[in-house]
Amino acid sequence: MTLPILDFLVERMQEYDSTFEHRKGTAFSDLFMQPLSFIIQPLRDEANDIHINQSLKKIRELEDPNLWYEDAVDDLVDNLFVYRRSGSQAGGVVRMYYLEPQDVNYLQNTLTFTSSSNNAYFNTENISITAEEMALNIEDEFYYVEVPIEAEEEGDDYDADIGEIISVSDTNIAKVSNVAAISGGADRETNLELMARTQKSIGVRDMNTGKGFNAIMFEQFLTKLTELQAIGFGDPEMMRDICFNYHIGGRIDGYVKTPTILDGEFDVRGLTIDYDRRLSTLTNIILEGTSSVELGKQNLDITENDVLGYNIDYADKSAVFYSYVNLSSPIDLSTNQYIRVGIDQADPINIKISGAIPSTTQSGEIINRINVGLGLSVASLAVNPVVISRRSTGNIGAIGTTFIDPTPSVFANVQAGDYLVILVGKNKKSYEITSVTNDNYLEVDGALPFLEAETNVNYRINRTGTYLKLLSPTKGPNSKIFIGSPTLGTDALLDAIGMPAGSYNFEGKGQTSYLEGVDYSVDLTYGTITRLLGTTILSNTLTGSVDKSIYFSDATTDIFLNVEAGDVVTVFDATTDEYIGDHRVLEKINNNILRLDRFFATTEGSISYRITRTGIKDGDMVQFTFDYNPMTIDIGDQIQLDEYGRELGIRTGREDQTITDLAFLYIKQIELINPVTGEPLDVILDGKGGYGRGGYGRGGYGRGSQAQYFLKVNKPELRFSALEDSFIAIDTAYLGQSFKVSYRYVPEVVEFQSFADSDTERVLDAHVLLKHFLPAVVDIEAEYTTDPTNPNTPDVDTVIAAVEDYINKVQSGVQLDASDITSVIYEKIDASNARNVKVKTPISMVATIHNTDGTQTVISSSDTLQVPEEDLPPYTTAPLSPRIVHWVAGNINITANVVTNSGVI
């Protein structure tokens, strides 16, 4: 900045003599003022520079601080022991190809290589190789020599992907290319960037403070770090310092981002079962007859998990009760005022439910008095409640008005006036219930008769109006609701609840369990399960009969004497012994009549049947939870080998089955390879399986069930660090085969950890663990049009590279906007702002966040991607927050369409 010296001189002369003549053109102005201003100007500028150089604040206030003298800024921050991050030149190896082997000699820096982006590189060493040596280097039909190169200038613009080095200055060379990426380029730190980092460097210079951690790491690894985030005591994302759901401190997690992420590959040949690993899984299967059924896994171990459940009731259900009195209007409880209620086996208590004005008791008053009396929020109001939720166990015997469901006590809470809604099938319609014959039979409005017989009817039952609802807070068979007449006071059970005086119990439902060796047998080696028939209660008999109902009879004297509920009646063809169907006994009415679980749609006599004490009925779907020894590839060379974690390393004998490239971020793909040559066999394994986390939930599917491989994280608190302890479990259907695992990793994390653990830097009262940010891998689908008359239009790969670079540089905690992606594309394809090209909108953006526990969170948008801000519990194996997640460019699929006079090509 040039200072106004002439104005300064005029001002000074006027202070001395206000009448002094100084106008332009006067003798004094031309002979004295003008020459003197020319002489003094440099001195004044120098004084001003010295003045600015004394303060970072004044430098920041300049119009463009980055244009100020770097030496001056460096001198100021040097007083705080902070140093500028110098840029670095990208480097790597290229191959020069020849048609015939020959002697080659080049001096250092005599070869100039050029990339597809017109960046220049030079050989960093003398190159010398004989024809005999070159003859051993063959690729396709060419012979080659490898040459180390370095970029002409600093900066990440000189990074180049595989195959982007396309020419060399020596025209005698057939072709040139790079088989590995050229990487390591970094821009020199600007004045603003250096001053911003200096602000964070002031304070205690230890790694157990936020400022100190940032300062030390950035100073030690100037070119290897782009971002840091320290997580410590009390932070909800911290997993390593939890004791009894309380943060006790003593741990620091340092999340890091580096300029580059590397692609890695690992080949493993002849993979076999890992008998030292153990996984748990859940399978739903149908057992038909007594033939064995595969469970989908081999090498079973069911010593810990050996529970087989009946799938109809696999989910525990709370006990629930709906009253029979419509509370849409006030009710008169001036005379009868008490009921008796008990929840979950607690002693039932007498509760006065009448309101402030008993004759006009409001529904809300009844609800409040029950909840206050019990001390539990179990009572509420239900408008048009679903008395029986959707099920598929209904039966219609014939044209008429009778509806049947053999499920025990299924209609216990149904009343006349409720509505039977048949959801699908021949009789799809809504029917008003006119009467409930018993807990399994009901009658509907005769004006709306059923059209024809139907079994396995899908239906539900609704009640019109507003009703009292009681819901047990406990789930499963232990949940119980008691409601009945009071032991003291006047009985309001009929007036307020709609039930005659008495005691009524309602119970929840839980999972039905079966026993190994009694109900089923398992082959642990081959992973199969077989239904067992159990004891024969009644051998083949030909005298059974039914009459379009769920009741099965046999007139033979006391023929069902030894039969019990739960036994199975198997019907078969007496002539061919062909199996017809199984029915479970729900209740023995007497020694000649059984109530079964399935409706007989016909009237029939002389039925051939047998009865066995079999827990699992033929054709039942069952749920089986078991452990098995998987086929695995280990991840991490610092796995805990002893009980106390004092010995870390690779498990004995697993050196050839362990990936040691850390920090391991995520698997790109796994494919089968030829065990001898290592060549791919064009078979890619499916690693998706279930649905992961987020909108799809985190159950058994989230762990990759049904996938051909999935990642199992043994220690989520160590994920993405140099202490990684995980493994890839591969479906044992591929036993003995060979695989190539493609993945992404960040090797600098190991170097960072070694530095943090060194004697000079380690924190004596805490442990610092360096981790890579949780990767949010972004896939993008975009399309744009180009102008064929513009010779400067870049190719699609250049546009993709720009988008990838932008995504990778977005700071953690910052949302990713489609508008910014659009702007990046425009900057490349329309640099001159000619506006004759167009980016098609909307742009599709999908991000897969790889969580620390091995699950995935998928978010998508055509507008903005934002990492979910979760309310983290005191302890979680999968903390997720914007400040520990970083965007990483994944599959960026961008299409270019050329616009011509006739349209888009």
Secondary structure by P-SEA (a helix, b strand, c coil): cccaaaaaaaaaaaaaccccccccccccccccaaaaaaaaaaaaaaaaaaaaaacaaaaaaccccccccaaaaaaaacccccccbbbbbbbbbbbbbbcbbbbbbbccccbbbbcccbbbbbbcbbbbbcaaaaaacccccbbbbbbbbbbcccccccccccccccccccccccccccccccccccccccaaaaaaaaaaaccccccccaaaaaaaaaaaccccccbbbbbcccccccccccccccccccbbbbbbcccbbbbbbbbbccccccccbbbbbbbbbbbcccbbbbccccccccccccccccccccbbbcbbbbbcccccbbbbcccbbbbbbbcccccbbbbbccccccccccaaaaaaaaaaaaccccbbbbcccccccccccbbbcccccbbbbccccccccccccbbbbbcccccbbbbbbcccccccccccccccccccccccccbbbbbccbbbbbbbcccccccbbbbbccccccccccccccccbbbbbbbbbbbbbbbcccccccccccbbbbbbbcccccccccccccccccbbbbccccccccccccbbbbbbccccccccccccccccccccbbbccccccccccccccccccccccccbbbbbbbbbbbbbbbccccccccccccccccccccccccccccccccccccccccccccccccbbbbccccccccccccccccccccccbbbbbcccccccccbbbbbbbcccccccbbbbbbbccccaaaaaaaaaaccccccccbbbbbbccccbbbbbbbcccccccccccccaaaaaaaaaaaaaaccccbbbbaaaaaaaaaaaccccccccccccccbbbbbbbbccccbbbbbbccccccccccccccccccccccccbbbbbccbbbbbbbbcccccc
